[in-house]
Amino acid sequence: MPRIAIWLSIGAASVVAVAGLWWILGQGADAMARRDLPGLGTIDVPKRLEDRQPETESGVAIYRFDRIAGGFAFMGSITPVRERLVVVAWNGAAGGQAAAVTEARQLVAERVEKPRWRAGGAAEHGVGTYVVNTRERESRLTLLIVEAEAIVVAHRVWVEDSGPTESIDLVRRVAASLRRDALRPAPR
């Protein structure tokens, strides 16, 4: 009888382990979710990112998605943002694109010391040190302007969480997933 109990215990533990592994794999880095961009449309963003309240400033609409860093090491007065995705839309007015690029660059580089940007094809890439609560993390910065849709997609992630090409692939995939509301076509 004790052998049956041992085998049942091992079987139950195996089922729990497989279920946990299935859940973890289902939450993978590539898992995307469709999110609303009020007044603009919908877009796919990584499931791991949380929506923030949209903002409208200087003729641009700003949509932020953040992943907060957890853990004892990051306790302090400021919430550490491990990853940020920003979508900024402009209305086609003169100077709108420049304002959108400025907003996106500032939001994605928030708390990044000495960001160094460089052009690389259709996107800009950057690196810098994200500093919060006496902690420092090297970060990758990516910014993509999609003139046809009048949006800028920008991304910041800690270097330890993403390879050199993953961030650009992500912003391209996010930009391509934009579905505008019928009442809000892209400005011409």
C-alpha angles and dihedrals in degrees: 000000000000090000091058090052090051093050091046090051092050091047092050092048090050092052091050091048093050092047090050092048091049090052093049093048090048088058093052126149091261096052107119132191130199110243132188121244100198111230093009113054137256135310139183117247132169112280090231091068123087123218119245126202110282116243135203118209134160095348096312132104115222125203118184130191118186140184112206120217111238131200143078094277092067099050114131144101095295124061109237114229109209094186134010132189118190129190115190120185126193127201099232095259120140109280091015095117093050091049091049093050091048092050093047093047092049095047096046092046095045109140091005111130118221099349111202113207127192132178117245114175113299092346139060120229129198146171133206145143117273108213125193132150093353091306124116129201127179108236139195119226124199130179126184125186115206104190095179090062096032093236139122119208116198131179136190123186136163111262091236090061100049142035123232096265099036095079095051090046089052096051091047092050092047092048092048091052095060112124111186123214112256089243093052108054119172113277115257 
